[in-house]
Amino acid sequence: AQKITQTQPGMFVQEKEAVTLDCTYDTSDPSYGLFWYKQPSSGEMIFLIYQGSYDQQNATEGRYSLNFQKARKSANLVISASQLGDSAMYFCAMREVNTGGFKTIFGAGTRLFVKA
Amino acid sequence: NAGVTQTPKFQVLKTGQSMTLQCAQDMNHNSMYWYRQDPGMGLRLIYYSASEGTTDKGEVPNGYNVSRLNKREFSLRLESAAPSQTSVYFCASSEAGGLGAFFGSGTQLSVL
C-alpha cells in the first residue's frame, strides 16, 4: 500500500547551516514521483522539488536537493545555507503513476525552525 | 494567472447541513485533488480525479462526494456535515511528470 512517513515532527537548525529532513515511502508501483512542499505560516502550499523513480541523479533546485536512495525507499530533503525564511512546515509526497492513476499522498510533515 | 481557485474561503455550518466546495483551475491540468488538513497534521487525500470523467477515492472519502464537472472544475460536497469534518480543505491540480501540484488557497470549514 502507498505510504509516506516523516518521523521528525520538528527540527531546529542554525541560520546558514544545512539541514536534512527525512522521508521514507512504500509503494508497489515501479513508476512513481516524489515531491517536497513547503507550507509557511500563511498556509499556502509551495512546491519545492521533484524526483522521479527512474531518475538516475538526485534532483536539485537552488538550495534544495533531494537525497534519493531507491533501495532504502528514502527521499530526504537537504536545505543548504538555511535562512530565517525557511522556517515552515515541510511535507514529503508521493504520486503513483501506474496503479494509482496519479494518486498523490502526503506525509505528516516536519516543522523546521531556523534560529538566528 | 489565477491558477487554482477555491470558493468559499471560510464557511461555518451546523451539524447536518450540506454544502459544496468549488474548485477551478485554468492550467489545463488533467488531474485534480481534494485534501483536508487538520491542525498540526499533514494533508489527507479525500478524492482525486486523474482525468476528466473519472473520480477515485483517496484515504478519507467517507462523508464526501465529488463531481468532475469538466476539465476545469472539481467540486467537493458534504451531504450532512459533522463536527469531525472541521478542517482546512485544499484543492489541487497537476499534470503528469515532474511538475508539482498547484494548490488553491484553502477553505477553512467549521462544523458546529
Interface residues (C-beta under 8 A of the other chain):
Chain A: Q6 G33 F35 Y37 G43 E44 M45 F47 L48 Y50 G52 F91 R95 V97 G101 F102 K103 T104 I105 F106 G107 A108 G109
Chain B: N30 S31 Y33 Y35 M41 G42 L43 R44 L45 Y48 A50 T54 D56 G58 E59 V88 F90 A92 S94 A96 G97 G98 L99 G100 A101 F102 F103 S105 G106
